Amino acid sequence: MADITKEIGETGLRIWSGRVQEDFLSKLQGHQGVRLYNEMRFNSPVVGGLLLAIEQAIRSVDWFWTSEAGEDDPRLDILKDSWKMMTQSWNDHIIEVLTFLPFGWAYFETVYQRDGARVLWRKFALRGQDSLSRWDTDEKGGIKGMFQFTRQSINEVLIPIERSILYRSRVEKNNPEGRSILRTAYRSYYFAKNIEEIEGIGIERDLAGLPVIVLPEGADTTESTSENTDYGRANATVRRVRNDEQAGLVLPHDWDFKLLASEGNKNFDTSAIISRHEKRILMSALAQFLVLGMDQIGALSLSEDQTDFFNMSVNATADIISETITQFAVPRLMVLNGKNAEGLNLEHSPAGDVNIEVFTKSLAAAGARISWTPQDEVMLRSLMGLPELTPKEIEEAREEDNQRKLEMARSSPGLALQNRDDNSFETFVAATAPDDDDRRKHERRWFRIVKGFFAAQKKRIVKESK
């Protein structure tokens, strides 16, 4: 019987000599592709605005570590101290991570440091996309590392995947270069760019006129690029003519120079064509709401709907970051500290703007069916702009509040019972079990009333926040 644990096929990724050739447009592959995507994000205000909108939304996200073992898990101290002692801030790392959006991938070498008996992260060092030489893969398409050209060595340097973090916008055929979010926008960018250049030339010709030189009879009109001939000299002259503050022209005897004005009629509205392609660029990233209202077109409701789609895509980007760190960086750090990474996760608050009114209505409708934890309150406080508290501080505050109510019920049972129904928290606290035989019955009633108390408190908070 064949070994069922053995892999038979392969991913089918088109890669030769470590160089991915997956895109059918060769100019969007390798270093040439990196240059084109760089041009798009640096030269296009539309692409730049799109990437900036995503960056600002991601940078507003709150990131935090969680453990299924609870807040007292000592492994969380390792992760939190690693963050604090890194030579770069987490926000700086996020900015570099987001380069995987225009390029499709971002590769980071993990550098560690020692802190006593512990091993912590020192930094996640970006290995620039333009420094890639080739990929190191196995026969099945698995990624073994990245070969990089460095300034310190004329030879390639292998950065193994075991020491690295690879972010990808899309994982298809296990392609180490993913796919740029600008890939589907390239065609529209190409047309918008070239039409703008033609439009600029046309405007210059309209304003300055088309330079024309009429050669006299007997001139040498043989086509030539040499300025030693009449034709070549005239051709070079009209190409150099510019109507500016230094404009001037010296012509031989009998040469006639004039500027032909445009008729002023246009067969095409270039502004509409360029605008159409710019909207398609934004549409490829679900960010077309950025241009709503610029042409006095687009309702508020439409803007909100499209913003929701954009928020979904931004949250998906944040998920890629948190899942990549959780799956690859955390287990390696825990192994170096002699621990396992089971149950550890990097979480994030929702990215983008949250409609508080809709959010609170949802809580009011579903809140009674949710078991609220201190971590839930941390997230709610972040969404609603309330003062930040740690889960431990929230638990302590809840304990103090419960203790205060217990003391009030014991010291003034009449006051505690005043204006309370029979199922209120204080009513039950004032009542005591008559004997040990009724202990279990009263425990069940205790948990039921406590649950009802916190449900009522939650509804009150949601109502006051509207």
N, C-alpha and C positions, 0 to 999 in steps of 0.2 A: 504493500500500500504506500502511495506517495506521501511524503511529509507535508501535512496540511499547514504547517507553520512556515513553509518556504514560499517566498514570493516568486511568482512565475513571470508575470509581465513587467512593464515599465510605464512611466508616466506618459511617454510620447513627446516630451519636450524637445523642440528642435534646438539643440545646443551642440556646437562643434568647437573643439579645442577650448572649452570653457567659456565660449562666447554665445550668448543667447541670440537666436535669430527667429524669434516667434512672430514678430510683426511683419506683415506683407509689405510695408513701406520701409525700405532699408534705411532711409534717412532718419527714421524714428528709433533706430536701434543703436546700442552702444554709445560711444562718445558723441557721435553726431546727434543722436536723440537727446542726450543730456544738454547739448548746446541749444537745440531747438526749444526744449522745454524751459531752459533758462531764459531764452529770448522771450518766450510767451509770458512768463511771470514777471519779468523786469520791464518789458516794453509795452505790454498791453494794460491800460488802466482797468479794463473789465476783468481780466484774469487776476490782476493784482488786487482789485477790490474783492473778488470772490475769495481768494486765499486769505486775505486779511479778515474777512467776515468769519471764516471758519476758525482762524487762529484766535480771534478775540473771544469767540464763543467757547472754545476749548480752554482758554486760559482762565475763564471765569468759573470753571468747574472746580469743586472741592474734591480732593482725593484723600482717601483714608484706608487704613489697613483693617481688616476684620479677621477674626478667627472663630471657628466653630466651637473652640474650647472656651471662649469667653474673653472678656477684657483683661483678665489676669494672666493670660497666656504669656510666658516669658519670651516666646519667640517674637511676639509683637515688639518687645523692647529692642531686639536686634534690628528689625526692619525700621523702626522709628529712629533709632540712633544712626543707622546707615544714612537715612535721609538728612539728618541734622549735620552729619560730619562729612558729607560729600563736598567736593571742591566747587561744585556748580549747583545752583538752585534747581529745584524740580521744574519750575517754570522755564528756565533756560533750556533744560533738557526737552521739555514739551515743544518748544519752538523748533529745535533741531529735529525732533521726531517728525514733526509735521511736513518736513521735506519729502516724506514718503508719498504725500499727496500729488505733487507735480511730477515727481520722478517715478513713482510706483513703488519705491523701496527706500529704506534707510538702514544702514548697517552700523552698529555700535560695538566697540570693543569694551568689555567689562573689565575695569581695573579695580583691584581690591587694596585694602589696607588693614593693618593689624591694630587692634585696640585691646591690649592686654592679651587675654586668652581667646578673644573673639576675632573673627574675620568679618569686616564690614565692606560695603561698597565705598570706593573713593571717587569714582566717576564713571559715567557712560560716555565714552569718547567716540564722537562721530567719525566715521571713515567715509570721506566725501564720495559722492557718486561719480564725480569726474576723475577720481583717483583709481577707479576699478581697472584692473588689468584683465582678469578673467575669473571664472568661478571654478571651484574644485568640487566635483560631484562624483558620486559612485555610479556603478553600472545600472542601477535602478532609478537614477534621477535624484537620489538623496543628496542634500546639500552638506558638504564637508567643510567649506570655508570659502573665504574670499582672498584672492591674490591681489595685492595692492602695490602700485608704484609709489615709492616714498622719496623724499628729497635726500634722505641720508644714505640711500643705497641705489646703485644702478640696477640691482636685481629686484625681482619681485619678492614681496614678503607675504607669507601665508598667515592670515588671521583665522584660526580655526573656529568653527561654529560653536564649539563647546565653551569658548571664551567670549561669545558675542551674542548680541540680540539683533534679530532681523525683523523689522516692521515692514509689512506689505499691505497695500490697499486692497489687493485681491490675490487670492491663492488659487491658481488654476494650473494644472499640470505640475504643481510644486515649482513653478517658475520663480527663481530667486529675485527676479526683477519686478514681480507683480505686474501691475498695469496702472499707468498714470491716470488720474481723474481728468486730465486735460486731453487724453487720447481722442475721445469722441468730439472734442472741441477744436481739434487741429484744423480740420477742413474749413470750418467757419472762420477761424483765426487767419488762415492763409488768404481767403478771399477778402476779408475785411482789411487786412494789412495792405494787400496789393491794390485794392480799389482806393484806399486812402492815399496811397502814393500817386496813383494816376490822377486822383482828384486834386492833389497838391500841385502836380505839374500843370494840370489844366487851369487851375486858378492863377498860377504864375503867368501862363500864356495869355489868359484873358486880361490880366491887369497890365502886363508889360507889352503884349503883342508878340507876334511871331516874327523873329528877325529874318529878313530876306536880303540877299545881295545879288544884284543883277550885273553880270560881267559885261564889259563892252565888247563890241565886235572885234574879232581878231584875237580874243583871249584864249588861252589854252584851257579848254573845257574837258580834257581827258580826265576821267575819274581817277583820283590818286589821293593817298593820305599824306603825301609829301608836301610840305609847305614851300617847296621850291617851285611848284607849279601854281598857276592862277587858281585852278579849281581847289587844290589842296589848301592854299592860303585862305580862300574865301570860306571854305568849309570849316576850317579851324576858327575863323573869326566869328561866324554866326553861333558856333557852339559856346564861345567864351563870353558872348554878350550878356550883361546883366544890367538891369535898369536900377542902379542904386546911386549912392552919393559919389561914387568914383567912376560913374559911367562916362565913357568917351570912346571915340573911334577915329582912327586915321586910315583913310583909304587911298589907294593909287588913283591916278587921273582917270576920269571917265567911269569909275566904279560907282554904282548906285546902291544905296542902302535905305531900307524902309522897314517899318513894323506893320505887319498885317494884323488888324483887329479881328477878334472872334465875332461871329454873327450873334453870339449870345443865346442861341437855342440849344437846349439839351434834350437828347432823346431819352435819358434815364435820370431818375432821382437818386443820386449816389448816396445821399444821407439816409434815405429809406432802406437802401440795400445794405449799407453798413450797419444800421440799427437792427435790421433783421438778423444779421449774422452775430452781432453782439448778444442779442437775446438768446440765440441758440447756444452760444458759449455758456451763458448762465444756466440755461435750461439743462445742459448736460450734467450739471452739478446740483440740480434742483434749487437753484438760487435766483430764478427769474424775478422774484419779488423785489430784488435790488433796483430794478428799473421801473417798477410800478410808480405812476404819478409823474415821471419825467416828461411824458408826452401828454399829460392831462388825461391819461387813460388808466383805469384800474380802480376798483372799489375797495373799501377797507376790508370787507368780508373776504374778497379774493386775496388780498394781501395776507390776512390771517391764515387762510387755508394754505397758501403757498409757504408761509413761514413755518407752519407745522411740518410740512414735508422737509424743509431745510433742517429743522431741529432734529427730525428723525435721522437724517444723514449725518449730522454732527454728533449725535449720540452714538451712532454706529462707529464713527471714527474714534470716539472716546473708549468704546468697548474694545476696539482693536488694541489700543494702547494698554488698557488694564489687563486684558486677557493675555497679551504677549508677555508682559512683566510677570504675571501670575504663573504662566505655564513654563517660562524658561529662566528668568532671572532669579525668582524666589527659590525654587528647588536647589539650584546650584549654590546659592548663599547658605541655605540650611545644611546642605551636605558638608560644606566647609566648616560648619560649626557643630557637626555631629548630631544634627537633628533632622527630622523629616518635615516636609512642607505640607502635609495633609491638612486640609481645612483652612489654609491661609489664602487670602484673596486681597487684591487691590480693587477697591470699589470707588465709584465716583458718583457725585450728585448729578441730576439731570442737566444736560447742557442746553444752552439757549434760554430764551425767556419763557417763563411759566405763567400762564393765565391763572392768577390767584383766585378769581371768582369761580372759574370752572373747577379749579383744583379743590376749593373748599366745599363746593357742592358735591363733588365726588366723594370726599371724605364723609360728609354728612350722610350720604346714601349708603356707603359701604363700611363706614367706620366701625359699626357694631359687630361686624364679621371679621375684624382684624384684631389679632393679638398684638398690642402695642409693646414695643421694646424701647429701651433707651436709645438704641441706634436709629429707630424710626423717628424719635423726637429730634435727634441730631439733624437728620435729613430735613425734617419739616422746618426746623429753625433756619436752616440754610436757605430753603426755598422762599421763606416768608420774610427774610431779612431780620430775624430776631437775634438777640445776643447769643453768641456761641457758648455752648456748654459741652463738656465731655460726657460720655455715658456714665462715668463714675460720679460726676457732679450731679447728674440728673437722678441717679439712684439715691444719692445721699439726700437730695432735696425732697424726693418722694417719701423717703423714710422719715425725715424730719416732719413733713406735713402729716403723715399718718400718726406719728407719735404725739403731735400737738392735738390732733383730734381725739386720740385715746385719753390723754390727760384731761381735756376739756369735758369729755363724757363722764370720767370718773369723779371729777371734782364738782361738776354741776350737771347732774343727770337731767334735772328739770329743764335747764336751759338748752341742753343738747337735744332734748326730745321736742322742744317747742317748735311748732310749725314744720314738723317732719312727718313723713308718712311712715307706715310700719316697715317698709323695706329700705329706709334710708341707712346710710353708713353709720351715723351717730346712734340711731335707734338700736341697731344690733350691738354696737360697742357697749351701750349702757346696759343691755341685757346680759346676764351671765348664766352659764349653764347651771341648773339646780343641783346636778350631781354628775358623777362620772359616767353613769349609764347613758346620759344624753350627749356625751362629748362628741361622738361622730356625727350625730344629727346637727349639732351646732357648728361643727367644722364645715359641713357641706353648705349650711346656710351662710356661714362666714364667707366662703369663697364666692358664693353666688352674689352676695351683696357687695363685696369688694369689686367684683367684676362690673356690677351695675353702677357702682359709684364712679369708677374710672370712665365708663362709657358716658355717664352724664357730664363729667368734667370735660371730656373730649368734645362733646356736642356744644357745651358752653363756650369753649375756646374757639371752636370753628365759627359759632354764631357771632362772637364778638370781633372776630377778625374780618368779617365781611364789610 
